[in-house]
Amino acid sequence: MNTQTSSRDVLIAKLCRPTALDKVALGFAVAFLFGVVAVAALAYVAIGDAPQGRMWSIFAGWAALGFGLGIAAPWALCRSLHAGVQVARAVRTNRAAREREAEPLAAFFQGRIA
């Protein structure tokens, strides 16, 4: 039981560790948010005192859509694929370890009907 707990802890540590993908996604997110703030500031200066309620709502909606589809969704997809690969690798390792433990008993079970 302790080996399962420790392998689970190792797997969780691998999955929670920031990867290069996380750092790149964070860089894109910061650049995207900087661009959104810059465009918003330029739009505010260009429009001046004109009615802006609808414009800001459209701008915020498109910015959220662009952030979600351009940065958050691809990052989440890649992160989930990374997690799936790590889990599959851990399962394969555990299965191989169990097969090696059961090898000495295999001679006793050959020819038996279950």
N, C-alpha and C positions, 0 to 999 in steps of 0.2 A: 504493500500500500504506500509505503514511503517513496518508492521509486516513481510511482504514478503521480504522487503529489509533487515531487521535485521536478519531474518532467513537465507537469502542467505549469508549474511556476516558471520554469525556463521558457516554455512556449509563450506564456503571457508576457514575460520580460522581452522576448524577441518581438512580439507583436506591438508592444507599447513603446519600443525604442524608436526615436525619430530617425527616419531614413533620409536618403538624399532626395527621394521623391517628395517627402514632407517639406524639406527645405526649399526645393524648387517651387512647390505650390505656394508656400508662404511668401516667397519672393514675388511670384506673379500676383498674389492677392494684394500685397502691399503696393506694387506698381499700379495695379488696376484701381485700387482705392485712391491712390495719389492722383491718377488721371481723372477719376470722377470728381474729386474735390477741385482740381484745377479747372475742369470744364464748367463746373457749377459756379466757381468764382468768376470766370470769364463771362458766363451767361448773366450773372447777377450784375456785373459792371456794364455789359452791353445793353441790357434791357432797362436798367435804371429803375424808375418808379412805376413801370407798367404793371398791370395785374399779372401776378405770377403764380397763383395757386395751382392752376391746371398744368402749367408748364413744369412746375416742380414735381407734381404727382406723376406726370408722364416720364420725366427724367429719372425719378427714383425707381419707377417700375422697370424701365429699360435697363437701368444700372443693376438692379437686383437680378433681372433675368440674365443679363450678360455675365454677372458674377457667378450665378448658379450654374448656367450651362457651360460657361467658358472655363471656370476654375474649379468650383466645388464638385460638380458631377464627375468630371474626369479624374480628379484626385480621389474621390470616394471609390470609384470603380477600380482604379489601380491599387488602392490600399486594400480593398476587399480581395482582389486577386492575389496580392502579396500574402494576405492572411490565409487564404485558402491553400496556397502553395506551402506555407509554413506548417499548417495543420496536417496536410497530406504527408509531408515529409516526416512529421512526428509520428503519425499513425503507422507509416511504413517502417520506421525504426523500431517502434514498440512491437509490431507484429513480427519482425525479424528476430527480435530479442526473445519473444515468447516461443518461437519455433525452435530456437537454439536451446532453450531450457527444456523443451519437450522431446528433443532428439533422443536422449537416453531411454525414454519410455516407449519410443516408437516400435521397438522390437517386440514388446509385450502386446501391442495393439494390432500387429499385423495378422491378418487372417481371421480376426474376430468379427462377428456380425454385430452391429450395433442394435 
